[in-house]
Amino acid sequence: MLNQPGGQPGSAAPANAAAESTATLTKESPPGASNGRPPAGRAAGGGRLRALADLRNLSLVGVLAVLVAVGGFTKPNEFLTTDNLQLVLTQASVIGVVTVGMTFVITSGGIDLSVGAMVALASVWATTLATQDFGLGGILMCAVLVGLGCGLVNGVLIAYGGLVPFIATLAMLASARGLALHLSDGKTQVVTVQPVLDLGLPDAYVLGVPPLVMIFALVTVVGWLVLNRTTFGRRTVAIGGNPEAARLAGIDVRRQRLMLYLLSGLCCGIAAFMLIVLTGSGQNTNGNLYELDAIAAAIIGGTLLSGGRGTITGSVLGVLVFTTITNLFALNNLQSDIQQIAKGAIIVAAVLVQKGRTNHEG
């Protein structure tokens, strides 16, 4: 009997089924794969990628060490104080939570330009007088629900409406900012709920660690576990690398994208609550340029802008780098425009490095 393509001698499988099997292997498996088994060298390739990730993270740690040294040299009596280091970590916590959600979105091949506006809307809505009547729980729940609601709209428009992520989230950026301005009437809404304010006081610190930093640490750990140790994380990477191959492999790409934008909205809601605790108020200007900072931190941390690869650890290190730079500029009385130029230069450099590595790996 004749051998069927991709089958065993004597196989009675229809020719079209065998062709589909061969096509699937050709599309989803690298050259050298046989009978669905990993090809020789794949483990070595994975080890090489891990080595590159470790090197990148070590590089970011080195950059942080240099920044700390610069701060200690230029402002030894201000930068290295406990209060300033707590301030840096607290400021990094808010944008850090947003960046965790952004990392998932970018890893999937998407983008979310509305994160800053969602933080603003959630912070304003959660600090209205009607919401404050429900106390700390009401403020937290409102912030999270508003973030989830915005993420749901983004996800539905992108996953089921067919809109490009750039356009959908840009529309959300404008709408959420406008609604935040309308709700607040352009005024700062002061929080009068004492338990919320108490979370930002030194008395609430645990072993010298602010509660907001602990929330950031918890979100980071959960994000790392989800991205690296769950099916949800593997699906996120898969649709970022090749959406069509992921669909053929049985992944519901649309539902996965919806869940990812819901996750981004959830992170924005949590960050909005943290910002309320930090500032004791809600403003329509909250979260300004958060989208820039979150995308930049994820990119310099090693998350591939085109999707298919993401790292929570690198994103967190990227957040710490940018927050430390901001703190150094403030302590040395340098203008904010120079700070923005420096951030832009870092982003360009990170993208160029990514491009070079991608070409090398290809």
PATIDO-771456 format. One record per residue (C-alpha): x, y, z; residue in one letter; residue number from 1. Coordinates in pm, 1 decimal. Layout:
// PATIDO-771456
NODE,c1,c2,c3,code,pos
NODE,X,Y,Z,A,NUM;
...
END
This chain:
// PATIDO-771456
NODE,c1,c2,c3,code,pos
NODE,0.0,0.0,0.0,M,1;
NODE,108.4,355.3,-64.5,L,2;
NODE,229.5,582.5,213.3,N,3;
NODE,1.1,880.5,273.1,Q,4;
NODE,168.0,1222.5,330.8,P,5;
NODE,237.5,1267.0,702.3,G,6;
NODE,90.8,921.2,783.8,G,7;
NODE,209.0,567.3,847.3,Q,8;
NODE,240.1,291.0,584.7,P,9;
NODE,-101.6,155.9,505.9,G,10;
NODE,-283.7,456.5,645.6,S,11;
NODE,-640.9,487.2,518.8,A,12;
NODE,-670.0,858.2,603.7,A,13;
NODE,-825.7,1065.3,324.1,P,14;
NODE,-583.9,1260.8,109.1,A,15;
NODE,-742.2,1593.3,197.7,N,16;
NODE,-707.9,1523.8,570.8,A,17;
NODE,-342.4,1436.2,520.1,A,18;
NODE,-290.4,1754.6,321.3,A,19;
NODE,-452.5,1958.0,596.8,E,20;
NODE,-226.8,1788.4,852.3,S,21;
NODE,79.5,1862.2,643.2,T,22;
NODE,-27.5,2223.3,594.4,A,23;
NODE,-83.9,2263.0,965.6,T,24;
NODE,259.4,2122.8,1047.8,L,25;
NODE,416.9,2345.5,785.1,T,26;
NODE,241.8,2653.7,919.4,K,27;
NODE,279.2,2593.4,1290.6,E,28;
NODE,601.9,2395.4,1318.3,S,29;
NODE,954.3,2508.9,1236.8,P,30;
NODE,1156.5,2317.2,980.4,P,31;
NODE,1273.8,1988.0,1120.2,G,32;
NODE,961.3,1905.8,1322.0,A,33;
NODE,835.4,1550.4,1276.2,S,34;
NODE,512.6,1385.0,1390.8,N,35;
NODE,428.9,1685.0,1611.1,G,36;
NODE,741.2,1645.3,1822.5,R,37;
NODE,956.5,1951.3,1901.1,P,38;
NODE,1239.8,1982.5,1650.3,P,39;
NODE,1599.4,1947.1,1754.1,A,40;
NODE,1738.4,2277.0,1869.4,G,41;
NODE,1412.1,2422.8,1999.0,R,42;
NODE,1522.9,2380.4,2358.7,A,43;
NODE,1849.0,2551.8,2271.5,A,44;
NODE,1653.7,2834.3,2106.3,G,45;
NODE,1440.2,2876.0,2416.8,G,46;
NODE,1750.7,2880.9,2630.9,G,47;
NODE,1901.0,3148.9,2407.5,R,48;
NODE,1590.2,3365.3,2445.8,L,49;
NODE,1597.7,3321.3,2822.9,R,50;
NODE,1965.8,3415.1,2826.3,A,51;
NODE,1886.6,3731.2,2627.0,L,52;
NODE,1603.5,3816.9,2867.2,A,53;
NODE,1831.2,3768.1,3166.9,D,54;
NODE,2097.1,3985.1,3003.7,L,55;
NODE,1840.9,4256.3,2930.7,R,56;
NODE,1715.3,4252.1,3289.4,N,57;
NODE,2070.2,4266.1,3421.3,L,58;
NODE,2131.5,4562.9,3192.6,S,59;
NODE,1830.0,4743.4,3339.0,L,60;
NODE,1951.2,4665.2,3689.7,V,61;
NODE,2285.9,4813.7,3587.5,G,62;
NODE,2111.3,5127.9,3459.3,V,63;
NODE,1926.4,5156.8,3790.0,L,64;
NODE,2254.7,5121.3,3978.2,A,65;
NODE,2407.6,5400.5,3768.6,V,66;
NODE,2106.9,5626.5,3832.2,L,67;
NODE,2128.3,5560.7,4205.7,V,68;
NODE,2498.5,5640.9,4196.4,A,69;
NODE,2430.4,5964.3,4008.8,V,70;
NODE,2161.4,6058.7,4258.9,G,71;
NODE,2387.6,5978.9,4550.5,G,72;
NODE,2664.3,6188.4,4398.3,F,73;
NODE,2459.3,6492.7,4297.2,T,74;
NODE,2213.4,6500.1,4589.8,K,75;
NODE,2356.5,6276.2,4862.9,P,76;
NODE,2150.7,6434.8,5139.7,N,77;
NODE,1823.2,6413.9,4951.0,E,78;
NODE,1820.1,6124.1,4706.8,F,79;
NODE,1937.0,5843.1,4933.8,L,80;
NODE,1706.2,5928.5,5222.1,T,81;
NODE,1441.1,5679.3,5330.6,T,82;
NODE,1162.1,5926.6,5261.0,D,83;
NODE,1278.0,5985.5,4902.5,N,84;
NODE,1323.7,5616.5,4826.8,L,85;
NODE,973.5,5550.1,4963.6,Q,86;
NODE,846.5,5831.7,4741.8,L,87;
NODE,1012.0,5681.9,4432.3,V,88;
NODE,863.4,5339.5,4499.9,L,89;
NODE,519.4,5485.7,4570.5,T,90;
NODE,518.5,5688.5,4249.4,Q,91;
NODE,638.8,5386.2,4055.8,A,92;
NODE,358.3,5177.1,4202.3,S,93;
NODE,72.7,5365.1,4035.0,V,94;
NODE,215.9,5366.6,3682.8,I,95;
NODE,360.2,5019.8,3749.1,G,96;
NODE,15.2,4864.4,3791.2,V,97;
NODE,-94.6,5025.8,3463.4,V,98;
NODE,220.3,4893.1,3295.5,T,99;
NODE,143.7,4534.9,3399.8,V,100;
NODE,-185.3,4553.9,3209.8,G,101;
NODE,-16.9,4727.4,2916.8,M,102;
NODE,243.0,4449.8,2898.1,T,103;
NODE,-28.6,4191.4,2841.5,F,104;
NODE,-193.0,4402.8,2570.5,V,105;
NODE,132.5,4469.6,2382.5,I,106;
NODE,237.3,4105.5,2411.5,T,107;
NODE,-84.9,4012.8,2231.4,S,108;
NODE,3.1,4247.5,1945.8,G,109;
NODE,-229.8,4526.6,2059.8,G,110;
NODE,-193.7,4871.7,2211.4,I,111;
NODE,-393.6,5076.2,2461.5,D,112;
NODE,-367.3,5453.2,2432.2,L,113;
NODE,-653.8,5512.7,2674.8,S,114;
NODE,-498.6,5395.8,3002.6,V,115;
NODE,-431.0,5747.7,3132.0,G,116;
NODE,-781.8,5865.0,3047.0,A,117;
NODE,-934.2,5556.4,3210.4,M,118;
NODE,-738.2,5629.5,3528.2,V,119;
NODE,-866.7,5988.2,3521.9,A,120;
NODE,-1229.8,5885.3,3468.0,L,121;
NODE,-1215.8,5616.5,3736.0,A,122;
NODE,-1056.3,5855.1,3988.2,S,123;
NODE,-1317.7,6124.4,3922.6,V,124;
NODE,-1614.6,5889.1,3929.1,W,125;
NODE,-1491.6,5721.2,4247.7,A,126;
NODE,-1453.3,6053.0,4431.9,T,127;
NODE,-1795.4,6201.7,4366.9,T,128;
NODE,-1990.2,6284.2,4681.1,L,129;
NODE,-2242.9,6010.2,4605.8,A,130;
NODE,-1966.9,5748.3,4583.7,T,131;
NODE,-1784.9,5870.4,4893.3,Q,132;
NODE,-2100.2,5805.3,5095.4,D,133;
NODE,-2023.4,5432.9,5059.6,F,134;
NODE,-1682.5,5468.5,5221.5,G,135;
NODE,-1356.4,5300.4,5125.7,L,136;
NODE,-1524.9,4993.8,4978.7,G,137;
NODE,-1750.4,5207.1,4760.3,G,138;
NODE,-1459.2,5411.6,4625.3,I,139;
NODE,-1251.7,5102.4,4548.6,L,140;
NODE,-1541.6,4917.3,4386.8,M,141;
NODE,-1639.9,5218.7,4177.2,C,142;
NODE,-1284.6,5271.9,4050.7,A,143;
NODE,-1247.8,4906.1,3954.4,V,144;
NODE,-1589.7,4888.1,3785.5,L,145;
NODE,-1526.4,5203.2,3582.7,V,146;
NODE,-1191.8,5062.9,3468.3,G,147;
NODE,-1354.0,4731.5,3375.6,L,148;
NODE,-1633.2,4912.4,3192.1,G,149;
NODE,-1389.1,5111.4,2980.5,C,150;
NODE,-1184.3,4799.2,2913.2,G,151;
NODE,-1501.3,4615.7,2809.6,L,152;
NODE,-1586.2,4885.8,2556.0,V,153;
NODE,-1232.0,4875.2,2414.9,N,154;
NODE,-1236.5,4496.9,2397.3,G,155;
NODE,-1574.4,4472.1,2225.9,V,156;
NODE,-1483.1,4736.0,1967.5,L,157;
NODE,-1150.4,4569.7,1889.1,I,158;
NODE,-1234.0,4199.9,1919.6,A,159;
NODE,-1589.6,4196.3,1783.5,Y,160;
NODE,-1620.8,4532.8,1610.5,G,161;
NODE,-1308.3,4488.2,1403.4,G,162;
NODE,-1161.3,4826.9,1492.1,L,163;
NODE,-786.3,4871.8,1492.7,V,164;
NODE,-662.4,4895.6,1856.5,P,165;
NODE,-498.0,5230.9,1785.4,F,166;
NODE,-827.9,5385.3,1669.6,I,167;
NODE,-1051.5,5223.0,1932.3,A,168;
NODE,-833.5,5319.7,2226.8,T,169;
NODE,-772.8,5666.7,2084.7,L,170;
NODE,-1150.1,5715.9,2078.5,A,171;
NODE,-1169.7,5592.9,2438.0,M,172;
NODE,-892.5,5834.3,2534.3,L,173;
NODE,-1093.8,6131.1,2406.5,A,174;
NODE,-1427.0,6006.1,2543.2,S,175;
NODE,-1300.9,5916.7,2890.2,A,176;
NODE,-1116.5,6247.2,2927.8,R,177;
NODE,-1425.6,6435.7,2818.6,G,178;
NODE,-1651.9,6244.5,3056.8,L,179;
NODE,-1406.5,6296.8,3344.9,A,180;
NODE,-1408.1,6671.1,3272.2,L,181;
NODE,-1788.3,6671.4,3260.4,H,182;
NODE,-1829.6,6482.3,3589.0,L,183;
NODE,-1579.5,6696.6,3777.4,S,184;
NODE,-1674.9,7023.0,3607.0,D,185;
NODE,-1302.0,7086.7,3584.0,G,186;
NODE,-1267.9,7094.8,3964.5,K,187;
NODE,-1061.9,6888.8,4206.2,T,188;
NODE,-1278.7,6650.2,4408.1,Q,189;
NODE,-1137.1,6622.2,4758.8,V,190;
NODE,-1167.0,6288.8,4940.3,V,191;
NODE,-1315.1,6311.3,5290.1,T,192;
NODE,-1326.3,5938.7,5368.7,V,193;
NODE,-1068.5,5903.1,5643.7,Q,194;
NODE,-986.1,5531.3,5596.1,P,195;
NODE,-883.1,5610.0,5237.0,V,196;
NODE,-662.3,5897.1,5348.0,L,197;
NODE,-510.6,5684.3,5624.4,D,198;
NODE,-368.8,5441.8,5367.8,L,199;
NODE,-134.1,5712.8,5247.1,G,200;
NODE,0.9,5802.5,5591.2,L,201;
NODE,328.5,5669.7,5733.9,P,202;
NODE,131.7,5500.4,6014.1,D,203;
NODE,-7.4,5258.6,5753.2,A,204;
NODE,339.8,5147.2,5639.3,Y,205;
NODE,431.1,4786.7,5711.8,V,206;
NODE,798.1,4751.7,5804.9,L,207;
NODE,861.1,5080.7,5627.6,G,208;
NODE,684.8,4967.9,5308.3,V,209;
NODE,389.3,5184.0,5192.1,P,210;
NODE,61.0,4998.9,5123.7,P,211;
NODE,65.2,5116.7,4760.4,L,212;
NODE,400.9,4947.5,4706.8,V,213;
NODE,260.5,4624.0,4848.8,M,214;
NODE,-35.9,4646.0,4609.7,I,215;
NODE,207.1,4696.9,4321.5,F,216;
NODE,413.0,4398.3,4435.4,A,217;
NODE,100.7,4180.8,4454.2,L,218;
NODE,-18.3,4285.9,4107.1,V,219;
NODE,331.0,4221.2,3969.1,T,220;
NODE,351.9,3871.8,4115.9,V,221;
NODE,3.3,3781.3,3993.8,V,222;
NODE,79.4,3925.4,3649.9,G,223;
NODE,405.2,3729.7,3625.2,W,224;
NODE,234.9,3404.8,3722.4,L,225;
NODE,-51.7,3457.9,3477.3,V,226;
NODE,176.5,3543.9,3185.9,L,227;
NODE,435.5,3272.7,3247.4,N,228;
NODE,254.1,2989.8,3421.0,R,229;
NODE,-101.8,2977.1,3285.4,T,230;
NODE,-284.2,2886.8,2966.2,T,231;
NODE,-410.1,3246.0,2950.2,F,232;
NODE,-52.5,3370.2,2928.6,G,233;
NODE,44.3,3117.7,2662.6,R,234;
NODE,-259.2,3215.7,2456.1,R,235;
NODE,-165.3,3581.2,2490.2,T,236;
NODE,181.8,3513.4,2352.7,V,237;
NODE,37.7,3291.8,2078.6,A,238;
NODE,-203.1,3548.7,1935.6,I,239;
NODE,69.4,3811.0,1952.2,G,240;
NODE,307.2,3595.6,1754.6,G,241;
NODE,62.4,3472.4,1490.4,N,242;
NODE,-314.2,3529.0,1535.9,P,243;
NODE,-410.5,3305.4,1242.7,E,244;
NODE,-198.1,3015.5,1365.2,A,245;
NODE,-345.6,3064.3,1712.2,A,246;
NODE,-697.5,3049.4,1565.4,R,247;
NODE,-615.4,2730.9,1374.3,L,248;
NODE,-479.9,2583.8,1698.4,A,249;
NODE,-823.4,2628.4,1856.0,G,250;
NODE,-773.9,2953.8,2046.9,I,251;
NODE,-1073.7,3189.0,2052.1,D,252;
NODE,-873.6,3494.6,1947.8,V,253;
NODE,-1161.2,3740.4,1984.1,R,254;
NODE,-1249.0,3630.9,2334.8,R,255;
NODE,-882.8,3637.7,2435.4,Q,256;
NODE,-845.9,3994.5,2310.8,R,257;
NODE,-1160.1,4096.9,2495.3,L,258;
NODE,-1021.2,3950.4,2817.1,M,259;
NODE,-689.1,4130.1,2766.7,L,260;
NODE,-852.1,4472.4,2738.5,Y,261;
NODE,-1065.4,4390.3,3040.0,L,262;
NODE,-742.3,4312.8,3224.0,L,263;
NODE,-596.4,4647.2,3116.2,S,264;
NODE,-909.3,4823.4,3240.2,G,265;
NODE,-890.7,4638.3,3571.6,L,266;
NODE,-531.6,4752.1,3620.9,C,267;
NODE,-634.9,5110.7,3542.7,C,268;
NODE,-913.6,5091.2,3800.7,G,269;
NODE,-672.1,4966.5,4067.3,I,270;
NODE,-422.6,5238.5,3972.0,A,271;
NODE,-698.0,5501.8,3997.1,A,272;
NODE,-773.5,5393.6,4353.6,F,273;
NODE,-402.9,5405.0,4437.2,M,274;
NODE,-381.2,5755.5,4292.1,L,275;
NODE,-677.8,5862.8,4502.7,I,276;
NODE,-496.8,5736.2,4812.3,V,277;
NODE,-174.6,5908.6,4706.2,L,278;
NODE,-326.8,6250.4,4628.2,T,279;
NODE,-640.0,6246.6,4840.5,G,280;
NODE,-844.4,6367.9,4546.0,S,281;
NODE,-983.4,6292.7,4202.3,G,282;
NODE,-909.0,6511.6,3899.6,Q,283;
NODE,-979.6,6496.4,3529.8,N,284;
NODE,-606.9,6559.8,3469.4,T,285;
NODE,-501.3,6244.7,3654.4,N,286;
NODE,-309.4,5988.6,3453.5,G,287;
NODE,-170.9,6244.1,3210.7,N,288;
NODE,75.7,6074.9,2969.7,L,289;
NODE,41.9,5742.8,3153.4,Y,290;
NODE,4.4,5576.1,2815.9,E,291;
NODE,348.0,5705.8,2714.2,L,292;
NODE,512.9,5596.1,3037.0,D,293;
NODE,349.7,5251.5,3038.0,A,294;
NODE,434.6,5176.5,2675.1,I,295;
NODE,788.3,5306.5,2720.2,A,296;
NODE,847.2,5100.5,3035.2,A,297;
NODE,718.4,4784.3,2868.0,A,298;
NODE,931.2,4837.9,2558.2,I,299;
NODE,1258.4,4909.7,2734.9,I,300;
NODE,1183.3,4614.1,2959.9,G,301;
NODE,1189.9,4381.8,2659.3,G,302;
NODE,825.3,4342.2,2557.3,T,303;
NODE,817.5,4320.1,2178.8,L,304;
NODE,616.4,4606.6,2030.8,L,305;
NODE,489.4,4387.6,1746.7,S,306;
NODE,368.4,4124.2,1993.8,G,307;
NODE,460.9,3765.0,2066.3,G,308;
NODE,696.7,3830.2,2356.0,R,309;
NODE,644.6,3999.0,2691.2,G,310;
NODE,812.8,4022.2,3027.5,T,311;
NODE,659.3,4147.7,3350.2,I,312;
NODE,997.3,4160.8,3525.4,T,313;
NODE,1145.5,4378.7,3253.0,G,314;
NODE,842.1,4608.1,3255.1,S,315;
NODE,873.5,4662.1,3630.5,V,316;
NODE,1242.3,4743.4,3592.2,L,317;
NODE,1151.9,4984.4,3312.5,G,318;
NODE,904.0,5159.4,3541.8,V,319;
NODE,1168.0,5193.0,3812.9,L,320;
NODE,1417.1,5337.5,3561.7,V,321;
NODE,1174.2,5604.5,3440.8,F,322;
NODE,1052.6,5690.7,3790.8,T,323;
NODE,1409.4,5725.7,3915.5,T,324;
NODE,1495.5,5951.3,3620.7,I,325;
NODE,1193.1,6169.9,3699.9,T,326;
NODE,1296.7,6190.9,4063.6,N,327;
NODE,1654.3,6285.1,3971.3,L,328;
NODE,1532.1,6559.3,3738.2,F,329;
NODE,1307.9,6698.4,4011.3,A,330;
NODE,1579.8,6696.3,4276.6,L,331;
NODE,1826.1,6867.8,4042.1,N,332;
NODE,1569.3,7129.2,3933.2,N,333;
NODE,1594.6,7029.0,3566.9,L,334;
NODE,1313.5,7132.0,3335.5,Q,335;
NODE,1038.4,6884.3,3251.7,S,336;
NODE,1082.8,6934.3,2877.6,D,337;
NODE,1436.8,6792.4,2901.4,I,338;
NODE,1292.2,6498.6,3092.9,Q,339;
NODE,1045.3,6426.5,2812.6,Q,340;
NODE,1322.7,6449.6,2554.2,I,341;
NODE,1528.3,6201.8,2755.8,A,342;
NODE,1233.1,5960.8,2773.9,K,343;
NODE,1179.7,5987.8,2400.2,G,344;
NODE,1545.8,5912.9,2334.3,A,345;
NODE,1532.1,5608.0,2561.0,I,346;
NODE,1222.8,5477.0,2379.3,I,347;
NODE,1387.7,5516.1,2037.8,V,348;
NODE,1702.8,5344.2,2159.2,A,349;
NODE,1501.7,5055.7,2305.9,A,350;
NODE,1304.4,5004.1,1982.8,V,351;
NODE,1625.1,5008.8,1775.7,L,352;
NODE,1781.1,4749.9,2005.1,V,353;
NODE,1468.1,4535.0,1974.5,Q,354;
NODE,1475.1,4565.0,1597.8,K,355;
NODE,1839.6,4461.3,1584.8,G,356;
NODE,1780.4,4160.9,1808.3,R,357;
NODE,1471.3,4055.8,1612.6,T,358;
NODE,1665.1,4067.4,1284.6,N,359;
NODE,1949.7,3871.6,1443.8,H,360;
NODE,1714.1,3604.7,1578.1,E,361;
NODE,1539.7,3585.3,1241.4,G,362;
END
